[in-house]
C-alpha cells in the first residue's frame, strides 16, 4: 500500500514541478512571468466560459424547442399533386394542389431543383407560410444546433485566450533565447586553465 502512495505522490510532485510550482533556482524570471500569465489566462477562460456557454446553450435550445412546437402546431402533412411546372433557369417552380383534412381544396407553390412532372404525387408539408418539402423541425435538429452553439461559444472564448498565450509565449521565448545566448557568450569568454 505504501508503494502505491509513494508512486502517486511522486507523480503529483512531478506534475507540480513541471507546472512551475516549485522554488527551482534554475528557473529564470521570464519562466515565472510566462507561467503566471498563463495561469491568469487560464483563470480568465475558466471564469468566463461557463456562464457564456450556459447562456448560448439555453438560448439555442429554447429557440429550437419553440420552433419545434410552432411548426408542429401549424404545419401538417399533405399528399399533393403537381398541377403546373415552370422552369426558369434550372430552378423549378412547382404548383401543387391538395385537400386539407377539413375537405378544403388548396394550391401552393414551392421551388425545387428536383425534376418534377405534372400529375406526379408528392408528400409535402403545408402551413400558414405555404407548402414545403421539408418536414417540421425534429428534436434531434434542436439538439444538434444546441451542441453546435455550445461548441462555437467555447471556441469563441477559448481561441482568443489561446492566441494571447501563444503571443506571450513567443515573446518570452525570444527573451529566454537572448538570455541563453548572453550566458553562452559569457561562458565562452571565461578562461579555463593556465
C-alpha positions in Angstrom: 0.0 0.0 0.0 2.8 2.3 0.8 4.5 1.8 -2.6 1.3 2.9 -4.4 1.1 6.1 -2.2 4.7 6.8 -3.0 4.1 6.5 -6.7 1.1 8.8 -6.7 3.0 11.3 -4.6 5.9 11.2 -7.0 3.6 11.8 -10.0 1.8 14.7 -8.3 5.2 16.3 -7.4 6.5 15.8 -10.9 3.3 17.4 -12.3 3.6 20.2 -9.7 7.2 20.9 -10.7 6.5 20.8 -14.4 3.8 23.4 -14.0 6.2 25.7 -12.2 5.0 25.3 -8.6 8.5 25.0 -7.1 11.4 27.1 -6.0 13.9 25.9 -8.6 16.9 28.2 -8.7 17.4 27.3 -12.4 14.1 29.0 -13.3 14.5 32.4 -14.7 12.3 35.4 -14.1 11.0 35.1 -17.7 9.9 31.5 -16.9 7.9 32.7 -13.8 6.3 35.6 -15.8 5.2 33.2 -18.6 3.8 30.8 -16.0 1.9 33.5 -14.1 0.4 35.0 -17.3 -0.6 31.5 -18.5 -2.2 30.8 -15.2 -4.0 34.2 -15.3 -5.3 33.5 -18.8 -6.5 30.0 -17.7 -8.4 31.6 -14.8 -10.0 34.1 -17.2 -11.0 31.3 -19.6 -12.4 29.2 -16.8 -14.3 32.0 -15.2 -15.8 33.5 -18.5 -16.6 30.4 -20.4 -19.2 28.6 -18.2 -21.7 31.5 -17.9 -21.3 32.4 -21.6 -21.6 28.7 -22.6 -24.7 28.2 -20.4 -26.4 31.3 -21.9 -25.6 30.2 -25.5 -26.8 26.6 -24.9 -30.0 27.7 -23.1 -30.8 30.2 -25.9 -30.2 27.8 -28.7 -32.2 25.0 -27.0 -35.1 27.3 -26.1 -35.5 28.8 -29.5 -35.2 25.3 -31.1 -38.0 23.9 -28.8 -40.2 26.9 -29.6 -39.6 26.3 -33.3 -40.5 22.6 -32.9 -43.7 23.4 -31.1 -44.7 26.2 -33.5 -44.1 24.1 -36.6 -45.8 21.0 -35.2 -48.8 23.1 -34.4 -49.1 24.9 -37.7 -47.7 22.5 -40.3 -49.3 19.3 -41.4 -48.5 16.5 -43.9 -50.4 16.5 -47.2 -50.4 14.4 -50.3 -50.3 16.8 -53.2 -50.5 16.5 -56.9 -48.3 18.6 -59.2 -50.6 20.7 -61.5 -48.0 23.1 -63.1 -44.3 23.3 -63.5 -42.3 26.4 -64.5 -38.6 26.0 -65.3 -36.8 29.5 -65.3 -33.1 28.8 -65.4 -32.7 25.4 -63.8 -34.9 26.0 -60.7 -38.4 24.7 -61.0 -41.4 26.5 -59.5 -43.9 23.8 -58.9 -47.6 24.4 -58.3 -49.3 21.7 -56.3 -52.9 21.0 -55.3 -54.1 19.1 -52.2 -57.1 18.6 -49.9 -56.9 19.7 -46.3 -58.2 17.4 -43.5 -61.3 19.6 -43.3 -62.0 19.0 -47.0 -60.9 22.4 -48.3 -59.1 22.2 -51.7 -55.9 24.3 -51.7 -53.0 25.1 -54.0 -49.5 26.3 -53.3 -46.1 26.9 -54.9 -42.6 25.9 -53.9 -39.2 25.9 -55.6 -37.2 22.8 -56.2 -34.1 21.6 -58.0 -35.5 18.1 -58.4 -37.2 17.1 -61.6 -40.9 17.1 -61.3 -43.7 16.3 -63.8 -47.4 17.3 -64.0 -49.6 14.7 -62.4 -46.9 13.4 -60.0 -47.9 12.8 -56.4 -45.8 14.1 -53.6 -45.8 14.1 -49.8 -45.4 17.8 -48.7 -45.9 19.9 -45.6 -48.4 22.7 -45.6 -48.7 25.5 -43.2 -49.6 29.2 -43.0 -46.4 30.2 -44.8 -47.2 27.9 -47.8 -46.1 24.4 -48.8 -42.7 22.9 -48.4 -40.8 19.7 -49.0 -39.1 19.9 -45.5 -40.9 18.4 -42.6 -41.4 20.3 -39.3 -38.3 20.6 -37.1 -37.4 17.5 -35.2 -35.9 17.4 -31.7 -32.7 15.9 -33.0 -32.1 19.0 -35.0 -32.6 21.1 -31.9 -30.1 19.0 -30.0 -27.5 19.3 -32.9 -28.0 23.0 -33.2 -27.6 23.3 -29.4 -24.3 21.3 -29.5 -23.0 23.4 -32.3 -23.9 26.6 -30.5 -22.1 25.4 -27.3 -19.0 24.3 -29.3 -18.9 27.6 -31.1 -19.2 29.6 -27.8 -16.4 27.5 -26.2 -14.2 28.2 -29.3 -15.1 31.8 -29.4 -14.0 32.3 -25.8 -11.0 29.9 -25.9 -9.3 30.8 -29.1 -8.6 34.4 -28.3 -7.2 33.4 -24.9 -5.1 30.7 -26.5 -3.8 33.1 -29.2 -2.9 35.6 -26.5 -1.0 32.9 -24.6 0.9 32.0 -27.8 1.9 35.6 -28.2 3.1 35.8 -24.6 5.0 32.5 -25.0 6.6 33.7 -28.3 7.7 36.9 -26.6 9.0 35.0 -23.5 10.8 32.5 -25.8 12.6 35.3 -27.6 13.7 36.9 -24.3 14.7 33.5 -23.0 16.9 32.8 -26.1 18.6 36.1 -25.8 19.4 35.4 -22.1 20.7 32.0 -23.1 22.9 33.5 -25.9 24.3 36.0 -23.4 25.1 33.3 -20.9 26.8 31.2 -23.5 28.8 34.2 -24.7 29.8 34.9 -21.1 30.8 31.3 -20.6 32.7 31.2 -23.9 34.9 34.2 -22.8 35.5 32.7 -19.4 39.1 31.4 -19.2 39.7 27.9 -18.1 43.1 26.5 -17.3 46.5 28.1 -17.0 
